[in-house]
Each structure stands twice: as C-alpha cells, then as structure tokens.
Amino acid sequence: GDSVTQMEGPVTLSEEAFLTINCTYTATGYPSLFWYVQYPGEGLQLLLKATKADDKGSNKGFEATYRKETTSFHLEKGSVQVSDSAVYFCALSDPGTGFQKLVFGTGTRLLVSP
Amino acid sequence: EAQVTQNPRYLITVTGKKLTVTCSQNMNHEYMSWYRQDPGLGLRQIYYSMNVEVTDKGDVPEGYKVSRKEKRNFPLILESPSPNQTSLYFCASSLYPGLAIEQYFGPGTRLTVT
C-alpha cells in the first residue's frame, strides 16, 4: 500500500539557518504530493503541493520538488524564522484510491530558536 | 469565514460511555473525512464521506461510526469508547476528492478515555 516516510525530529535550528526535511514515498499510482503544517494547538494547513514530476511547490519561502526518479518530496527553506516552529507533515493522495484519502508521514517537529 | 469546526475541543470520558464529536463545514464541500493523530503514527483516516448518505471506511474504522445526513455535518460516534481510542481527532473537508485538491482541517478534538 501507499506510505510516506519522513525524517524523525525534532529538528532544532537557529534563526536564519537553512532547513531541509526529507520525505520519500511509496505509491501504486502517480500521486499528488503535499506538505501540511500544524502550528501548536491548531489543525493542519496546506503549505504547498505538487501534482507531477519536476513540479516545484512553493509558499511562504518554503519549496519542495516532486522527484519521481527518487520518489521524494523534500521540504526546504533558505532562512527559517522562530515563527516557523511547528510540525510538518508530508502527505500523498493516490489516484488509485480515487484521491479519497491523504496518506501522511509521521510528522517532523521543527524548533527554531532566536 | 470559511472553516471547519469541531466540538468539543477537549473531552475526558470513561470506558463504555457513548459520545459524539461533531464536525461542521460552511464551504459547501462534498467530501468530508475523519482522521486520528497518534504519536509516531501521523494521521490515519477513520471514515470518509463522498456526499450526503455516502460514507465508507478508512484505514482504522473499528470502534467508530459516522453519519452524513446533511452536507455540512459529519459527526463521529464512539458507541463504547475504550482507552485505545484516546487520541487527537481531526475532521477535514474538500470540495471533492481529486488531483491536488486541498483538504481543510478543523482545530482538532483531544479525547481521553479512562
């Protein structure tokens, strides 16, 4: 079945550091890929998405590129801020399931210190 | 404001006492879904609904029931809660399940079953 694997956290960085959170996936079809973010005490919000190979999703300085050859969708940001502290979830939606569910990774907690 | 609301936000109950967690969306979305979030496991889908009176099981449906009598509401019912259902629950909705369609999440309901 479909699955998403994320790097374990927490990831601890100083403000203005470069961020990478790794995500790889397994899917039977040609999935859509997403990054969701969960701020403390809140629900998940869509951060960015990509639907086909070599697509780059971007939002709020975050970027991720759909790499079909390596089945990866790593999240990057050039300069993190304290306000970026949150839990980040990589997820996929598979046409083989009619896009009827999101399959999530376990989440990676990011802690940014001033 | 477009949103998904859940009630209650926090609930402590005892084993076997029936409870309902409500979910409502004001975006006229066809698709709604319930997830549970557990440490180290990410989010897993419990049930989903493609439209009024159309529901189906997700990955972890045991011990849960749902109903979709109106388009805007999708309550989650635990007829006889057990301690292994202690978790953080999220309701989500989208216009329809499809390629790169964003799911909107509620703020979550933290349930403790003693």
Boltz contact constraints between the chains, C-beta under 6 A:
constraints:
  - contact:
      token1: [A, 32]
      token2: [B, 99]
      max_distance: 6.0
  - contact:
      token1: [A, 32]
      token2: [B, 100]
      max_distance: 6.0
  - contact:
      token1: [A, 43]
      token2: [B, 90]
      max_distance: 6.0
  - contact:
      token1: [A, 43]
      token2: [B, 105]
      max_distance: 6.0
  - contact:
      token1: [A, 43]
      token2: [B, 106]
      max_distance: 6.0
  - contact:
      token1: [A, 43]
      token2: [B, 107]
      max_distance: 6.0
  - contact:
      token1: [A, 43]
      token2: [B, 108]
      max_distance: 6.0
  - contact:
      token1: [A, 44]
      token2: [B, 105]
      max_distance: 6.0
  - contact:
      token1: [A, 46]
      token2: [B, 102]
      max_distance: 6.0
  - contact:
      token1: [A, 49]
      token2: [B, 100]
      max_distance: 6.0
  - contact:
      token1: [A, 51]
      token2: [B, 99]
      max_distance: 6.0
  - contact:
      token1: [A, 51]
      token2: [B, 100]
      max_distance: 6.0
  - contact:
      token1: [A, 99]
      token2: [B, 97]
      max_distance: 6.0
  - contact:
      token1: [A, 99]
      token2: [B, 98]
      max_distance: 6.0
  - contact:
      token1: [A, 100]
      token2: [B, 48]
      max_distance: 6.0
  - contact:
      token1: [A, 100]
      token2: [B, 97]
      max_distance: 6.0
  - contact:
      token1: [A, 101]
      token2: [B, 45]
      max_distance: 6.0
  - contact:
      token1: [A, 101]
      token2: [B, 58]
      max_distance: 6.0
  - contact:
      token1: [A, 104]
      token2: [B, 42]
      max_distance: 6.0
  - contact:
      token1: [A, 104]
      token2: [B, 43]
      max_distance: 6.0
  - contact:
      token1: [A, 105]
      token2: [B, 42]
      max_distance: 6.0
  - contact:
      token1: [A, 106]
      token2: [B, 40]
      max_distance: 6.0
  - contact:
      token1: [A, 106]
      token2: [B, 42]
      max_distance: 6.0
  - contact:
      token1: [A, 107]
      token2: [B, 42]
      max_distance: 6.0
